[in-house]
Amino acid sequence: MSRTTVTLQTSHEDIPAPDDSATNGATFEIVAREDFSDVTFLLEFRHPQMARAARPGQFVIVLLHEHSERIPLTIADFDRDRGTVTLVIQAVGKTTREMQQDCRVGNRLFGVVGPMGVPSHIGKVRKVVCVGGGLGVAPVFPQARAFKKNGAYVIGVVGFRSEDLVFWRDKFESVCDEFILCTDDGSAGIKGRVTDGIEMAIENHNDIDEVVAIGPPIMMKFSAETTRPHNIRTTVSLNPIMVDGTGMCGGCRVTVDGQQKFACVDGPDFDGHKVDFDNLMNRLARFTDEEKRAVKKWSEHCHQAAPQTQTGDQG
C-alpha cells in the first residue's frame, strides 16, 4: 500500500458551536479526519459532555456500528470549547481497518463510552519527561500539555521508525521546553530508540522527578528499565485486552507488584517498575490467531463486495 497523503478534511473553523442536544440519544458525528500514514489516522468526533469531562490518561470504548466489537482507544486530545474529542488510531486489526475504510467526515460512530479509567496524576513536579513511541505519541500529548500548564519543565521524547511516520511534532514543540525526536533509521532527529532519548535527557538533567512513557509494551518495559537504575518514578499507560471497560469481564487484568489489577478501573496508569510486562505481552498474544482470521475474513468480504460498489455511490 502506498503512503497516504496527509490531508485534513475539515478545518476547526468549520465546526459549529457545541450543542449538548446533539449527543442526547444520537450517534457521534466525525468532524475531522487526518491520515498520517497508510495505517495511522486521526478522527475527531463531536461529544460536548465527554470533551468537558475528559482528562489526560483516560480512554474511551468505541463501537463503529451496531454489530461492531468494542475497542478501547486512549484519548489523544480534547477541546472543551468546540466540544470535540480526538483519537489517533492504527489500522492493525479487523475493526480498526474497518474504521480506516468507513470513517469519513460527516459519518457517525454508533457508540462511544467514556471517558473511562483513572485520570493521570498531574502533580506539582518540577521536571518531567513525557515519552511516546509510535502510536503512543498521541496519548502522551495531553499529559505533556497538562504538566506544562501546571508549571513543570517538560522534556518531550518521541520515537518513530522513520521520518515519514512522524506526526504532531509542532504540537509537542508548543508545550515542551525541550524536544527529542528519535527515529530508528536516523532520517529525522537522532538515530535511535526512545530509550536513547531518555538516556540523553537523564544525562543532561540530574533533577528529573518523573518519566511518563506510553507506547507498545516492549517500549514501555525498556523505558522503565532505563530509568530504574536512576530511581526515577516512571508511569506507564496500559491498554490490554478490554471488553466491557468496567472491570466485570476480567479481560484487562494485569500483574502489578505481584497483585492482580484491572487496567480499565485501576488504571490505565501504573508504576512501570512494578508491572509484569512479560505476563502482559503473553496475554496480548493470546488471540493473535483469532485476530488474523477475522482480518482475513473481513478482507475477503470487502474484496468480494468491491465490484458491487464500483457502480454505486462511493463512500
C-alpha positions as CSV (number, residue, x, y, z in Angstrom):
1,M,0.0,0.0,0.0
2,S,1.4,3.4,-0.9
3,R,1.7,6.1,1.7
4,T,-1.4,8.2,2.2
5,T,-1.1,11.9,1.6
6,V,-1.7,13.8,4.8
7,T,-5.0,15.7,4.4
8,L,-7.3,17.4,6.8
9,Q,-10.8,17.0,5.6
10,T,-12.3,19.9,7.5
11,S,-10.9,22.9,9.4
12,H,-11.8,23.6,13.0
13,E,-13.4,26.8,11.8
14,D,-16.0,24.8,10.0
15,I,-17.1,23.1,13.3
16,P,-20.3,24.7,14.6
17,A,-20.5,25.7,18.3
18,P,-21.1,22.8,20.7
19,D,-24.7,21.7,21.1
20,D,-25.3,19.3,24.0
21,S,-28.6,18.2,22.5
22,A,-26.6,16.7,19.6
23,T,-25.4,13.8,21.7
24,N,-28.6,13.0,23.6
25,G,-29.5,9.6,22.3
26,A,-27.7,10.2,19.0
27,T,-24.6,8.8,17.3
28,F,-21.5,10.8,17.3
29,E,-20.5,12.8,14.2
30,I,-17.0,12.7,12.9
31,V,-16.0,16.3,12.2
32,A,-12.3,15.9,11.2
33,R,-10.0,13.2,9.8
34,E,-6.4,13.3,9.1
35,D,-4.2,10.5,7.7
36,F,-0.6,10.4,9.0
37,S,0.4,7.3,7.1
38,D,-1.1,4.3,5.3
39,V,-2.1,2.8,8.6
40,T,-2.3,5.7,11.1
41,F,-5.1,8.2,11.1
42,L,-6.8,10.7,13.3
43,L,-10.5,11.0,14.0
44,E,-12.1,14.0,15.8
45,F,-15.8,13.5,16.8
46,R,-18.3,15.7,18.5
47,H,-19.3,15.0,22.1
48,P,-19.5,18.1,24.2
49,Q,-20.2,16.3,27.5
50,M,-17.2,14.0,27.0
51,A,-14.9,16.8,25.9
52,R,-15.8,18.7,29.2
53,A,-15.2,15.6,31.3
54,A,-12.0,14.2,29.6
55,R,-8.7,14.3,31.5
56,P,-5.2,13.2,30.4
57,G,-4.7,9.5,30.5
58,Q,-8.3,8.4,30.1
59,F,-9.7,6.3,27.3
60,V,-13.0,5.6,25.5
61,I,-14.6,2.4,24.2
62,V,-15.8,2.8,20.6
63,L,-18.4,0.9,18.6
64,L,-18.2,1.6,14.9
65,H,-21.6,0.2,14.1
66,E,-24.4,-1.8,15.8
67,H,-22.7,-5.1,15.3
68,S,-19.1,-3.9,15.9
69,E,-16.8,-5.2,18.6
70,R,-16.0,-2.8,21.5
71,I,-12.4,-1.4,21.2
72,P,-10.6,0.7,23.8
73,L,-8.8,3.8,22.4
74,T,-6.9,6.3,24.5
75,I,-8.0,9.9,24.2
76,A,-5.3,11.8,22.2
77,D,-6.8,15.3,22.6
78,F,-9.9,17.1,23.6
79,D,-11.2,20.6,23.1
80,R,-13.8,21.8,25.5
81,D,-14.6,25.0,23.6
82,R,-15.5,23.1,20.4
83,G,-16.9,20.1,22.2
84,T,-14.8,17.5,20.4
85,V,-12.6,14.5,21.3
86,T,-9.7,13.3,19.2
87,L,-8.5,9.7,18.7
88,V,-5.4,8.6,16.8
89,I,-5.8,5.0,15.5
90,Q,-3.6,2.4,13.9
91,A,-5.3,0.1,11.4
92,V,-3.9,-3.3,12.5
93,G,-6.9,-5.4,13.3
94,K,-10.3,-6.1,11.7
95,T,-12.2,-3.3,13.4
96,T,-9.5,-0.6,13.1
97,R,-9.1,-1.4,9.4
98,E,-12.9,-1.2,9.0
99,M,-12.8,2.2,10.8
100,Q,-10.0,3.4,8.5
101,Q,-12.1,2.5,5.5
102,D,-15.5,3.7,6.7
103,C,-14.9,6.7,9.0
104,R,-15.2,9.9,7.0
105,V,-16.1,13.4,7.9
106,G,-19.9,13.6,8.2
107,N,-20.2,9.9,9.1
108,R,-21.1,8.9,12.7
109,L,-19.8,6.5,15.2
110,F,-22.5,4.2,16.6
111,G,-21.4,4.4,20.2
112,V,-18.7,6.0,22.3
113,V,-18.4,5.2,26.1
114,G,-16.3,7.4,28.3
115,P,-14.2,9.0,29.5
116,M,-13.1,5.9,31.3
117,G,-10.2,5.0,33.6
118,V,-8.5,6.9,36.3
119,P,-7.1,10.3,35.0
120,S,-3.3,10.6,35.1
121,H,-2.0,12.3,38.2
122,I,-0.5,15.6,37.1
123,G,1.3,16.6,40.2
124,K,3.4,19.6,41.0
125,V,6.6,18.2,39.6
126,R,9.5,20.4,38.7
127,K,10.8,18.5,35.7
128,V,9.1,15.6,33.7
129,V,10.0,13.6,30.7
130,C,7.0,12.6,28.5
131,V,7.8,9.7,26.2
132,G,5.8,8.4,23.3
133,G,6.6,5.6,21.0
134,G,4.8,5.2,17.7
135,L,1.1,5.4,18.3
136,G,1.8,6.2,21.9
137,V,2.9,9.7,20.9
138,A,-0.7,10.8,20.6
139,P,-2.0,9.9,24.1
140,V,1.1,11.3,25.9
141,F,0.5,14.7,24.3
142,P,-2.4,15.7,26.7
143,Q,-0.1,14.8,29.6
144,A,2.7,16.9,28.4
145,R,0.3,19.8,27.9
146,A,-1.1,19.3,31.4
147,F,2.3,19.2,33.1
148,K,3.3,22.3,31.3
149,K,0.2,24.1,32.4
150,N,1.0,23.0,35.9
151,G,4.3,24.8,35.7
152,A,6.6,21.9,35.1
153,Y,9.7,21.9,32.9
154,V,8.7,19.4,30.2
155,I,11.1,17.3,28.1
156,G,9.4,15.5,25.2
157,V,10.9,12.3,23.8
158,V,9.1,10.7,20.9
159,G,10.1,7.9,18.6
160,F,9.1,6.6,15.2
161,R,10.6,4.1,12.7
162,S,11.3,6.8,10.1
163,E,10.6,10.5,9.2
164,D,7.6,9.8,7.0
165,L,5.7,8.4,10.0
166,V,6.3,11.4,12.3
167,F,3.2,13.4,13.3
168,W,2.4,16.1,15.8
169,R,5.9,17.4,16.1
170,D,4.6,21.0,16.2
171,K,2.1,20.2,18.9
172,F,4.8,18.8,21.1
173,E,7.2,21.6,20.5
174,S,4.5,24.1,21.5
175,V,4.2,22.5,25.0
176,C,7.8,21.2,25.6
177,D,10.8,23.1,26.9
178,E,13.0,20.5,25.2
179,F,12.0,18.1,22.4
180,I,14.0,15.0,21.4
181,L,12.8,13.2,18.2
182,C,14.2,9.7,17.7
183,T,13.9,7.6,14.5
184,D,15.1,4.0,14.1
185,D,16.8,4.9,10.8
186,G,18.1,8.4,11.7
187,S,16.0,10.1,8.9
188,A,14.8,12.7,11.5
189,G,16.1,13.8,14.9
190,I,18.6,11.4,16.5
191,K,19.2,7.9,15.3
192,G,18.0,5.5,18.0
193,R,15.0,4.5,20.1
194,V,13.2,6.4,22.8
195,T,15.4,4.8,25.4
196,D,18.3,6.7,23.8
197,G,16.3,9.9,24.1
198,I,15.5,9.1,27.8
199,E,19.2,8.5,28.5
200,M,20.1,11.8,26.8
201,A,17.6,13.6,29.0
202,I,18.9,12.0,32.1
203,E,22.5,12.8,31.2
204,N,21.6,16.5,30.7
205,H,19.3,16.7,33.8
206,N,20.0,15.2,37.2
207,D,16.8,16.5,38.7
208,I,14.1,14.7,36.7
209,D,11.1,14.0,39.0
210,E,9.1,11.7,36.8
211,V,9.1,9.9,33.4
212,V,5.8,9.2,31.7
213,A,6.0,6.6,28.9
214,I,3.3,5.4,26.5
215,G,3.7,3.1,23.6
216,P,4.0,-0.6,22.8
217,P,4.5,-2.8,25.9
218,I,8.1,-3.7,24.9
219,M,8.9,0.0,24.6
220,M,7.4,0.8,28.0
221,K,9.2,-2.1,29.5
222,F,12.6,-0.9,28.4
223,S,11.8,2.7,29.2
224,A,11.2,1.6,32.8
225,E,14.4,-0.4,32.8
226,T,16.3,2.7,31.6
227,T,15.0,4.8,34.5
228,R,15.2,2.0,37.1
229,P,19.0,2.5,37.9
230,H,18.4,6.2,38.4
231,N,15.4,5.6,40.7
232,I,13.2,8.0,38.7
233,R,9.5,7.4,39.1
234,T,8.2,6.0,35.9
235,T,4.5,5.9,34.9
236,V,3.2,3.8,32.0
237,S,-0.2,3.5,30.5
238,L,-1.5,0.0,29.8
239,N,-4.1,-0.8,27.2
240,P,-4.5,-4.6,27.3
241,I,-7.5,-6.6,26.1
242,M,-10.7,-4.9,27.2
243,V,-14.3,-5.9,26.6
244,D,-16.8,-4.1,29.0
245,G,-14.4,-1.5,30.4
246,T,-15.9,-1.7,33.9
247,G,-13.8,-4.5,35.5
248,M,-16.5,-7.1,35.2
249,C,-15.1,-9.2,32.3
250,G,-11.6,-9.5,33.7
251,G,-10.0,-9.4,30.3
252,C,-7.8,-6.5,31.1
253,R,-6.2,-7.9,34.2
254,V,-2.5,-7.1,34.7
255,T,0.0,-8.0,37.3
256,V,1.4,-5.0,39.2
257,D,3.8,-5.6,42.2
258,G,2.6,-9.2,42.3
259,Q,-1.1,-8.2,42.6
260,Q,-3.9,-8.5,40.0
261,K,-5.2,-5.2,38.8
262,F,-7.8,-4.3,36.2
263,A,-6.4,-1.7,33.7
264,C,-9.9,-0.3,32.9
265,V,-10.8,0.6,36.5
266,D,-7.5,0.6,38.4
267,G,-5.5,2.2,35.6
268,P,-4.6,2.6,32.8
269,D,-1.6,4.3,34.6
270,F,0.7,2.2,36.7
271,D,4.2,2.2,38.2
272,G,6.3,1.0,35.3
273,H,8.9,-0.5,37.7
274,K,6.2,-2.8,39.2
275,V,4.4,-4.0,36.0
276,D,4.9,-7.6,34.9
277,F,5.4,-6.7,31.2
278,D,6.3,-10.3,30.2
279,N,2.9,-11.5,31.5
280,L,1.2,-8.6,29.8
281,M,2.8,-9.4,26.4
282,N,1.9,-13.0,26.7
283,R,-1.7,-12.2,27.4
284,L,-1.8,-9.8,24.4
285,A,-0.7,-12.6,22.2
286,R,-3.4,-15.0,23.2
287,F,-5.8,-14.0,20.5
288,T,-3.3,-13.5,17.6
289,D,-4.7,-16.4,15.5
290,E,-8.3,-15.3,16.0
291,E,-7.4,-11.7,15.0
292,K,-5.7,-12.9,11.9
293,R,-8.7,-15.0,10.9
294,A,-11.0,-12.0,11.5
295,V,-8.9,-9.7,9.3
296,K,-8.7,-12.4,6.6
297,K,-12.5,-13.0,6.6
298,W,-13.2,-9.2,6.5
299,S,-10.7,-8.6,3.8
300,E,-12.2,-11.4,1.6
301,H,-15.7,-10.0,2.2
302,C,-14.5,-6.5,1.1
303,H,-12.8,-7.9,-2.0
304,Q,-15.9,-9.8,-3.0
305,A,-18.1,-6.7,-2.4
306,A,-15.9,-4.3,-4.3
307,P,-17.4,-4.9,-7.8
308,Q,-20.9,-4.1,-6.5
309,T,-19.8,-0.8,-5.0
310,Q,-17.9,0.5,-8.0
311,T,-21.1,1.3,-9.9
312,G,-22.9,2.8,-6.9
313,D,-22.2,5.6,-4.5
314,Q,-18.7,5.8,-3.3
315,G,-18.2,6.2,0.5
